[in-house]
Amino acid sequence: MKILHTLRLDRMKWRHWVLLLLLILVTLTKMIPLWGVIYTYRVYPVIGSLLSPISGIFPFAVGEIFIALSIAWVVLYPIYEMGLRKKLARRFIFLAAKSGGYPKKKVVFGRVIEYLLWVYVWFYAAWGLNYSQPVIYYRVGMQPAEVSEEKFRKFAYQYADSLNLLSEEQRGKSDGSEERRVKSEETAFDGQRENQSDSIVDEGLKNRVRDAVLKEYNKIGYREGINPPFNQHPHAKTMVFTPISSMSGVTGSMGPFFCEFTLNGDIRAHDYPATYAHEFAHFLGIANEGEANFYSYLVCTASKDKAVKFSGYYHILPHVLYNVFDILGEKEGEKYLKYIRPEIIRLLKSDRQYWQGKRCKALDAAQDFFFELYLRGNHVEGGRKSYAGVIGLILAWENKQEKSLMKR
């Protein structure tokens, strides 16, 4: 009993024991690879199938409201208890302390710490433990692609041919109006339209994208190292704080606390399908950003919907260009830029100007810093650089497909 009293274990309530048990389980799951696999493929789909329909009832992002209120409580509660409560109690008798007196500082901060620990456990139990699953190479059974100028050059130009063809088909389908559409996107987003997300992505496109992406994810499932959809009626929500997200360069996010995914309301129509598919991959339990980009590319480029297909190819264009200049050299890079259809390059420049016009440098830098810490804290190799790893994953996957065909 003396030991229990010394460690203050005799004062612990049942919720404290539950919290301690959950913290131990989370820690062990992060340490033991097999437990990470069990969580991602057995536990998480059950949690997702329970939380997702509930959060889907609400038209707004429940998780974002929860985070905002939690931050407010953590900041304001100590101020209230230690500074304002006594003053307010003089006017409002119901705020006065009971027989036990007002809580001491260590009690107030103890409550804050306990709350943060519950949030920590909730984050990992509801979604965050997906960071503990094996990397995609292990799950899919493929080897990392070796750096080869010849193989990468072949991939880059085949990719450009597909992108050019899709752009040309869309242009021809619209009887020459595609170029005018691209040019209009470069100039049409004035202040009024920027604040009206529905004028950028209409409900018709949202429904088409949802159906197309869901169809392709249902096809691949465990075969490509990802959970099949556990919710056949997913509801992508618009970010509550879209202006702030645009200022920090965030186009989408996974809401781990209530198993929901959100998209920035400022996303332009041609980038919406790939961004949707990227966040849907997170929704299915993919934590790594490069892997989410890979699955987005995989499902979008496999779609029969030309708009979705184009978005899948176009979304990784900046990554392809970066690798072309890095691997093949500046001279080859300039040649490659001329190989891509001019309306695509104009669209890429237009996108860059569009998002730069919304960004706040200070907020963007802060978001980059904390997101880098977040990714590294969850053992995402390379931090934010894992985004660019999509090219390596695509090359490895294509090598695997070629080997499979040779065995037949």
Residue, then its C-alpha position, 0 to 999 in steps of 0.5 A: m500500500k505504501i508503494l501505491h501511495t508513493l506512486r499515487l496509484d491509489r488516486m487513479k480512477w478507472r478512466h486513468w487505468v483505461l487510458l494507461l492500457l490504451l497508451i500501452l497498446v498504442t505503443l506496442t502496436k507502433m513497435i511490433p510490425l505484425w500488430g501494425v499489419i493486424y491493425t491496418y487490415r483487420v481493426y481499422p476497417v471495422i473502426g472506419s465502417l463505424l465512424s464514417p457513416i456517423s460523421g457522414i451524417f453531418p454536412f461539415a467536417v466534424g474533425e476540423i470543428f473538434i480540433a478547433l474546439s480542442i485547441a481553444w479549450v486547451v488554451l482557455y481552460p487554464i486561463y478561466e480556472m486560474g484567473l477568471r473564474k473567481k471574478l465571474a463567480r461574484r456575478f454568477i453564483f453557479l460558477a463559485a467553487k463547491s466545498g472542495g475549493y477552487p482547483k490548484k494549478k497542478v490539478v488544472f494542468g493535470r486535466v489538460i495533460e489528461y485530455l491531450l493524452w486522450v486525444y493522442v490515443w484517439f488519434y492513433a486508435a482511430w487512424g494513426l496506427n496505419y503509420s505502423q503498417p509495412v511499406i508498400y514494397y513489402r505489401v505489394g511484393m515489388q522491388p524499388a526501381e534502380v535509377s536508370e536514365e534509359k528506363f526513366r527516359k522511356f517512362a517520361y516520354q510514354y507518360a508525356d504521350s498519354l498526357n498529350l493524347l488525353s489533352e488532345e482528345q478533350r480538346g477535340k471533343s469540345d470542338g476546339s473549346e478546350e484551349r479557350r477553357v484553359k485560357s479562361e482558367e488562367t484569368a477567370f478566377d477573380g475575387q468573387r469566384e475565388n470565394q465560391s467553391d461551387s463555381i469551380v467544382d460543381e456537384g455533377l463533377k463531384n458525383r462522377v469523380r466519386d463513382a469513378v474513384l470508388k469503382e477503381y478502388n473496389k477493383i484493386g483492393y488487397r491485390e495492390g496492398i490497400n484495403p478495399p472500400f469499407n464505405q460504398h457511399p463516401h462523403a468528401k467534405t469541404m474544408v471548414f477553414t478553406p481560406i486558411s488551408s489555401m494560405s498554407g498550401v493544403t488541398g486536402s486532408m484526412g480527418p482521423f478522429f471521425c474517419e472522414f476526408t476533406l478537400n479544399g474548396d478552392i481546388r480547380a476542376h481538373d485537379y479535383p479527381a486526383t486530389y479526391a483519389h489521394e485523400f480517399a487512399h488515406f481514408l482507406g488506411i494509407a498513411n504515407e503521402g507518396e503512396a497516396n499519390f501512387y494510388s491516386y495515379l493508379v486508380c485515376t489513370a485506370s478510369k474510363d472517365k477521360a476527365v478523371k484519367f487526365s487528372g491522374y496523369y496531370h497531378i504528377l506532372p510536377h514530380v515528373l518534371y523535377n525528376v526529368f531535370d534531376i536525372l536527365g539534365e537541364k538540356e533534356g529537361e528543356k527539350y521535354l518541356k517542348y514535347i508536352r503540349p503547350e496548353i498543358i504547360r500553360l495550365l501548369k503555370s496557371d495553377r502555380q499562379y493561382w495557388q501562389g496568389k492565395r498563399c501566405k508565406a508565414l503561414d505556409a512556412a509554419q505549416d511546412f515546419f509542423f507537417e514535417l515534424y508530424l511526418r517524421g514523428n510518425h516515421v515517414e521516411g524523408g518527411r515531406k519528400s515522400y510526396a515526390g516518391v510517387i515516381g519511384l513507386i510507379l516505376a517499381w510497379e511497372n517493373k513488377q507488371e512487366k515481370s508478371l507478363m513475362k512469367r505468363 
